[in-house]
Amino acid sequence: MKILESQSAVLTNYEVIHHVTQVSMGSKRMGKKGPANYETLRKEVIQYLTTSPSPLSQKPLPYTQDSIRELVRRLHPYDLAKGELIMIFNLRPANVVALNTILEEMSDRFNEDQQSEIVAIIADVLGHFPPPQGTDSAKSGEGNGDVPAENGAS
């Protein structure tokens, strides 16, 4: 077998999870049996992609089949690279700081208003992150025993 075109298609995490679940259902209906470790691999991929902080961990899932097309259409005026669009879709940055980790040379390419507009488009198309779980309990423990006491050691 010869690879003619490497990486001719790149999938988002949503497309991967959708494909893995659809292939599994199709194989069961057709009576096909895949590789011995296929079910384990499938379960691990689904678990990895649906574990927090992944956007796919949110229930109900705000993504749909049309979300990718809509996001690409709305972000088209900003001339983003294909890789940047996929990372935006996979990570769903909720603010400009998070977006800066995805877009190369963001401050040179976009002014502050454009950066905010991109974040607003992402939130509009892909939804908002829910507030982090358990932040109240994490804050209540700050400063109470987080650092071992040194008095008594001397």
N, C-alpha and C positions, 0 to 999 in steps of 0.2 A: 504494500500500500504506500502510495506517495502523497504527501500533503502538497496540494497545488496552491492553496491560498490560506496562509495561517491567519487565524483570528478574523475570519471574514464577517463574523457577527458577534456583537457584545450584548449580553443580556443584563437587565436590571435584576436585582434580588427578587422583585415581585414576579417577573417573568420566569425566573428559575423555580420559585416555589409553586407557581401556577403550573408549570410544565411537569414538575415532579409529582404533584398530586394528580394531574390529569393522566399522565402515563401510567401511574399505578392503577388508577381506576380502569383504564382501558385494557391493561394487561389482565386484570382479574376477570373482566367480562369476556375476553377472547380466550381465556384458559391458558395463556402463555405463562411460562415460568422463566424468570430472568436469572441472573447470576445468584449464587448462594447467599452472598452478602448484600444483595440489592435492598432488601427491606430494612436492614440495619442502616445502611448508608442513607436511604431515603428518610428514615426517621431522624437521623442525626442532622441532615441538611435542614429539614423542617424545623427541628428544635433550635439549631443555631440561628436560623433566619428569623425566628419568632421570639427570640429571647431579648429582653430589654437590655440595652437601650435602642435596639433596632426599631425603626418606624413600623415594621411589620408585626411588632409585638402588641400594638394597640388594638383593642377590641371595642367596637367593631372596626374593621379595617377601613380607613378612609380612602384607600386606593381603589380604583376600578380599572378595567381594561382600557378605558379611554383616557385615563390620567396621564399616561406617558405622552400620547399625542397632544393633549391639551397643554401640558407643561412645555413641550418643545415648541408648539405654536406660539404660546405667550412669551417665551423667552427668546424667540427668534431675533427680535430687534437688537438684542445685546450681543449677538455674534459669539456665543459660547461654543467651545469645542465639544465634540461628542463625548469625550471622557468626562468633562466637567458636568455635562447634563446627566450622565449616568450616576456620577457621584452625588449630585444634588438629589436625584430621585432616590438613591439608596440611603442617603444619610439624613435627608430632609432638614437642612440647617434652619434653626429657629431664629437666628439673629445674625447681624453683620459679622460678628467675630467668628462664628462657626462657618459662615460663608467664605470668609477670608482663608480658611484652611483648605478650601476646595478650589477656589478660583486663583489661577496663577496671576501674579502681579495685579491683583484686584484694584489696589489704590491707584495704580497708573492707568488702568483701563477704564475705571468707572469712578464718577464723582460720588459723594455721599448720598445724594438724592437717588441716583441710579442704584446704588447698593441697597438702599432701603426699599426701593421699588422691586428689586429682584426678590428680596426676602418676603415682601408682601405677596408677590405672585406665587411664590412657593407655598406660603401658608394658605392662600386662597385655593390653589389647585389640590395640594396634598393634605391640607388640614393642619391643625395645630397639635403640638405635643401636649399630652395631658400633664398636669403638674407632677413632679417627681413624687413617688410614694415614700412615705416615712421620713420626710424632711424634718418634721417637728421633733421626732424622737432623736434624730441625729444632732439637731441643734441643741437639744436639752443636755446632751452629754458633753458638749464642748467645755473644756476647762475643768471638768470634774473627773480627775483621775486619768486623763489622757496621757499625761506625762508622769513617769514614776517619780515619787518623792525622793529627794536626796538627803533630807535631814534624817539622821539616824544611821546613815552609812558611814559617818565619820566618827 
